[in-house]
C-alpha cells in the first residue's frame, strides 16, 4: 500500500509528463532569475538587443511547451 495520495492516480505517461514539465519550469525559472542581469548588461551595449533577448526568452518558453505538446499528440496517434 502506497502512503502517498497520488500513487494510484498517476500512470507512467502522466508521471513522465509531470517530470518533464517540472524540469522545463525549473530550467526557465533559473534562467528568469538571471534574465534582468543579462538584459542590463546587453542594455549597456544596445537597448534594442536587450529587448530582443527578453522577447526571445519569453517566446522560447512557449515554444518549448508547444513543441512538447506537438510531440505528445504525434506519439499518441501511433
C-alpha positions as CSV (number, residue, x, y, z in Angstrom):
1,X,0.0,0.0,0.0
2,X,1.4,3.4,-1.0
3,X,1.3,6.1,1.6
4,X,1.2,8.9,-0.9
5,X,-2.2,10.1,-2.0
6,X,-1.3,10.3,-5.7
7,X,0.2,6.8,-6.1
8,X,-2.9,5.3,-7.6
9,X,-3.7,8.4,-9.8
10,X,-0.5,8.8,-11.9
11,X,0.2,6.3,-14.6
12,X,3.6,6.2,-16.4
13,X,2.7,8.7,-19.1
14,X,1.3,11.2,-16.6
15,X,4.3,10.9,-14.3
16,X,6.7,11.4,-17.2
17,X,4.8,14.5,-18.4
18,X,4.8,16.0,-14.9
19,X,8.5,15.4,-14.6
20,X,9.2,16.9,-18.0
21,X,7.1,20.0,-17.1
22,X,8.8,20.4,-13.8
23,X,12.2,20.2,-15.4
24,X,11.3,22.8,-18.0
25,X,9.8,25.1,-15.4
26,X,12.9,24.8,-13.2
27,X,15.3,25.5,-16.1
28,X,13.3,28.5,-17.2
29,X,12.9,29.7,-13.6
30,X,16.7,29.7,-13.1
31,X,17.2,31.4,-16.4
32,X,14.5,34.0,-15.5
33,X,16.3,34.7,-12.2
34,X,19.4,35.8,-14.2
35,X,17.4,37.5,-17.0
36,X,17.5,41.0,-15.6
37,X,21.2,40.9,-15.1
38,X,21.8,39.7,-18.7
39,X,19.3,42.3,-20.0
40,X,21.0,45.1,-18.1
41,X,24.4,44.0,-19.5
42,X,23.0,43.9,-23.0
43,X,21.2,47.2,-22.5
44,X,24.5,48.9,-21.8
45,X,25.5,47.8,-25.4
46,X,22.2,48.3,-27.1
47,X,18.6,48.7,-25.8
48,X,17.3,47.0,-28.9
49,X,19.5,44.0,-28.3
50,X,18.3,43.7,-24.7
51,X,14.6,43.9,-25.9
52,X,15.2,41.3,-28.5
53,X,16.8,39.0,-25.9
54,X,13.9,39.4,-23.5
55,X,11.4,38.7,-26.2
56,X,13.3,35.7,-27.4
57,X,13.4,34.3,-23.9
58,X,9.6,34.6,-23.5
59,X,9.0,33.1,-26.9
60,X,11.4,30.2,-26.2
61,X,9.4,29.4,-23.0
62,X,6.2,29.0,-25.0
63,X,7.9,27.3,-27.9
64,X,9.3,24.5,-25.7
65,X,5.8,23.7,-24.3
66,X,4.3,23.9,-27.8
67,X,6.9,21.5,-29.2
68,X,6.3,19.1,-26.3
69,X,2.6,19.1,-26.8
70,X,3.0,18.6,-30.5
71,X,5.3,15.7,-29.9
72,X,2.8,14.2,-27.4
73,X,0.0,14.4,-29.9
74,X,2.1,12.8,-32.6
75,X,3.1,9.9,-30.3
76,X,-0.4,9.4,-29.1
77,X,-1.6,8.7,-32.7
78,X,0.7,5.7,-33.1
